[in-house]
């Protein structure tokens, strides 16, 4: 089952503002050697930010939870998931919104995801692994 990722307006605004500033700088200053490093930095940021708008999903199979977040991908075996909790967290993660689900596994890793229907995702995970503890 595939759950579409949620992208907040903040994420879209960050992309628009960063690129708007870059375009305005080029229009006002013209292209110069001084802009090469900031332009490369912006390209790297865009390679992270923009693909998330198009490829942001959580796929639950019978054995794995696959988080696709732009160009990044994380796979967790469902039987290793210990705790699932809903939270508002502002840390860097596989989520483009502040309403997140924290998924803790036996590997002592926590993956944060943000999906349109968090209750359905939690229900699906608990159906596949009855040992998952759900924390509000």
Secondary structure as a PSIPRED ss2 file (coil, helix, strand):
# PSIPRED VFORMAT (PSIPRED V4.0)

   1 X C   1.000  0.000  0.000
   2 X E   0.000  0.000  1.000
   3 X E   0.000  0.000  1.000
   4 X E   0.000  0.000  1.000
   5 X E   0.000  0.000  1.000
   6 X C   1.000  0.000  0.000
   7 X E   0.000  0.000  1.000
   8 X C   1.000  0.000  0.000
   9 X H   0.000  1.000  0.000
  10 X H   0.000  1.000  0.000
  11 X H   0.000  1.000  0.000
  12 X H   0.000  1.000  0.000
  13 X H   0.000  1.000  0.000
  14 X H   0.000  1.000  0.000
  15 X H   0.000  1.000  0.000
  16 X H   0.000  1.000  0.000
  17 X H   0.000  1.000  0.000
  18 X H   0.000  1.000  0.000
  19 X H   0.000  1.000  0.000
  20 X H   0.000  1.000  0.000
  21 X H   0.000  1.000  0.000
  22 X H   0.000  1.000  0.000
  23 X H   0.000  1.000  0.000
  24 X H   0.000  1.000  0.000
  25 X H   0.000  1.000  0.000
  26 X H   0.000  1.000  0.000
  27 X H   0.000  1.000  0.000
  28 X H   0.000  1.000  0.000
  29 X H   0.000  1.000  0.000
  30 X C   1.000  0.000  0.000
  31 X C   1.000  0.000  0.000
  32 X C   1.000  0.000  0.000
  33 X H   0.000  1.000  0.000
  34 X H   0.000  1.000  0.000
  35 X H   0.000  1.000  0.000
  36 X H   0.000  1.000  0.000
  37 X H   0.000  1.000  0.000
  38 X H   0.000  1.000  0.000
  39 X H   0.000  1.000  0.000
  40 X H   0.000  1.000  0.000
  41 X H   0.000  1.000  0.000
  42 X H   0.000  1.000  0.000
  43 X H   0.000  1.000  0.000
  44 X H   0.000  1.000  0.000
  45 X H   0.000  1.000  0.000
  46 X H   0.000  1.000  0.000
  47 X H   0.000  1.000  0.000
  48 X H   0.000  1.000  0.000
  49 X H   0.000  1.000  0.000
  50 X H   0.000  1.000  0.000
  51 X H   0.000  1.000  0.000
  52 X H   0.000  1.000  0.000
  53 X H   0.000  1.000  0.000
  54 X H   0.000  1.000  0.000
  55 X C   1.000  0.000  0.000
  56 X E   0.000  0.000  1.000
  57 X E   0.000  0.000  1.000
  58 X E   0.000  0.000  1.000
  59 X E   0.000  0.000  1.000
  60 X E   0.000  0.000  1.000
  61 X C   1.000  0.000  0.000
  62 X C   1.000  0.000  0.000
  63 X C   1.000  0.000  0.000
  64 X E   0.000  0.000  1.000
  65 X E   0.000  0.000  1.000
  66 X E   0.000  0.000  1.000
  67 X E   0.000  0.000  1.000
  68 X E   0.000  0.000  1.000
  69 X E   0.000  0.000  1.000
  70 X C   1.000  0.000  0.000
  71 X C   1.000  0.000  0.000
  72 X E   0.000  0.000  1.000
  73 X E   0.000  0.000  1.000
  74 X E   0.000  0.000  1.000
  75 X E   0.000  0.000  1.000
  76 X E   0.000  0.000  1.000
  77 X E   0.000  0.000  1.000
  78 X H   0.000  1.000  0.000
  79 X H   0.000  1.000  0.000
  80 X H   0.000  1.000  0.000
  81 X E   0.000  0.000  1.000
  82 X E   0.000  0.000  1.000
  83 X E   0.000  0.000  1.000
  84 X E   0.000  0.000  1.000
  85 X E   0.000  0.000  1.000
  86 X E   0.000  0.000  1.000
  87 X E   0.000  0.000  1.000
  88 X E   0.000  0.000  1.000
  89 X C   1.000  0.000  0.000
  90 X C   1.000  0.000  0.000
  91 X C   1.000  0.000  0.000
  92 X C   1.000  0.000  0.000
  93 X C   1.000  0.000  0.000
  94 X E   0.000  0.000  1.000
  95 X C   1.000  0.000  0.000
  96 X E   0.000  0.000  1.000
  97 X C   1.000  0.000  0.000
  98 X C   1.000  0.000  0.000
  99 X E   0.000  0.000  1.000
 100 X E   0.000  0.000  1.000
 101 X E   0.000  0.000  1.000
 102 X E   0.000  0.000  1.000
 103 X E   0.000  0.000  1.000
 104 X E   0.000  0.000  1.000
 105 X E   0.000  0.000  1.000
 106 X C   1.000  0.000  0.000
 107 X C   1.000  0.000  0.000
 108 X C   1.000  0.000  0.000
 109 X C   1.000  0.000  0.000
 110 X E   0.000  0.000  1.000
 111 X E   0.000  0.000  1.000
 112 X E   0.000  0.000  1.000
 113 X E   0.000  0.000  1.000
 114 X C   1.000  0.000  0.000
 115 X E   0.000  0.000  1.000
 116 X C   1.000  0.000  0.000
 117 X C   1.000  0.000  0.000
 118 X H   0.000  1.000  0.000
 119 X H   0.000  1.000  0.000
 120 X H   0.000  1.000  0.000
 121 X H   0.000  1.000  0.000
 122 X H   0.000  1.000  0.000
 123 X H   0.000  1.000  0.000
 124 X H   0.000  1.000  0.000
 125 X H   0.000  1.000  0.000
 126 X H   0.000  1.000  0.000
 127 X H   0.000  1.000  0.000
 128 X H   0.000  1.000  0.000
 129 X C   1.000  0.000  0.000
 130 X C   1.000  0.000  0.000
 131 X C   1.000  0.000  0.000
 132 X C   1.000  0.000  0.000
 133 X E   0.000  0.000  1.000
 134 X E   0.000  0.000  1.000
 135 X E   0.000  0.000  1.000
 136 X C   1.000  0.000  0.000
